Structures are given as structure tokens and as C-alpha cells.
Amino acid sequence: MEQGSAYLLVSVGPGKNQQAVAALRQVIGVKQAHACWGHPDIFALVEVDDDRALADTVLTAFHAIPGHSDDRNPPHGAGLGRR
């Protein structure tokens, strides 16, 4: 079985970085989540068993993020790939 992995690039509202990173780190499959300077505000690494689980996890992770900005960063396949 091939592993699915993706980097999730997230933009959030002012002052929401810590809360959003904490929420992302609670999602099963999110291996790392880090706030950064500039845009996007957060980089998260997702690693799961396959592409279907990857899509489910990315959508779950995105909806778990408090204060995410849909207009600047909709959930899409940027960074989507297999390892």
C-alpha cells in the first residue's frame, strides 16, 4: 500500500496561530504543524496510509482549524503527493 502525504498550507485570522496549530496537532494523521512568519500562517504535514485517507484527513484537518480563512486558502491539493 502506498502512503499518502501532503503539506497543508493554512492562513488564519490575526491572533489565531497558536489555537489553530494546537487544533491541527490533534487531528489523526497530522504529523507536524508549525506557525511561520508571513503567508501562509501555518504549515502542517499529513501522512496517512493512502490517497483516500489523505483526502479525508486534509478535509478533517481544514475544518478543525479555528479562524481559517477560506478566501485566501481553500483546501486544495497543493503539496499533495505520494511518498
C-alpha positions in Angstrom: 0.0 0.0 0.0 1.3 3.4 -0.9 1.5 6.1 1.7 -0.3 9.4 1.0 1.3 12.6 2.2 0.6 16.3 1.8 1.7 19.7 3.2 -1.3 21.7 4.3 -0.8 25.4 3.9 -3.1 27.4 6.1 -4.0 31.0 6.6 -5.8 32.1 9.7 -7.1 35.4 11.2 -4.9 37.6 13.4 -4.1 36.0 16.7 -5.3 32.6 15.8 -2.0 30.8 15.0 -1.5 29.1 18.4 -5.1 27.9 18.6 -5.0 26.6 15.0 -1.7 24.8 15.4 -3.0 23.1 18.6 -6.2 22.0 16.8 -4.2 20.6 13.8 -1.9 18.7 16.1 -5.0 16.8 17.5 -6.0 15.5 14.1 -5.0 11.9 13.4 -2.6 11.8 10.5 -1.2 15.3 11.1 2.5 14.6 11.9 3.7 18.2 12.3 2.1 21.6 12.4 4.1 24.8 12.7 3.3 28.5 12.7 5.5 30.7 10.5 6.0 34.3 9.6 4.2 35.7 6.6 1.8 33.8 4.4 0.7 31.1 4.8 0.5 31.3 8.6 0.8 27.6 9.2 2.5 24.6 7.5 1.2 21.1 8.5 2.5 17.7 7.3 -0.1 15.0 6.9 0.9 11.3 6.5 -1.6 8.5 6.1 -2.0 5.1 4.5 -3.4 6.0 1.1 -4.9 8.8 -1.0 -8.4 8.3 0.2 -7.4 8.6 3.8 -5.3 11.6 2.8 -8.3 13.4 1.3 -10.4 12.6 4.3 -7.7 13.8 6.7 -7.0 17.0 4.9 -10.7 17.9 4.9 -11.0 17.0 8.6 -7.9 19.0 9.4 -9.0 22.0 7.5 -12.4 22.1 9.2 -10.8 21.6 12.6 -8.8 24.9 12.2 -10.4 27.7 14.2 -10.3 31.0 12.4 -9.1 29.6 9.0 -9.5 32.0 6.0 -11.4 30.3 3.2 -10.9 33.2 0.8 -7.1 33.0 1.0 -6.5 29.3 1.3 -9.2 26.8 0.3 -8.4 23.2 0.9 -6.8 22.1 -2.3 -4.1 19.6 -3.5 -1.1 21.9 -3.1 1.7 19.6 -2.0 -0.4 16.6 -2.5 1.7 13.6 -3.4 2.9 10.1 -2.5 6.0 9.0 -0.8 
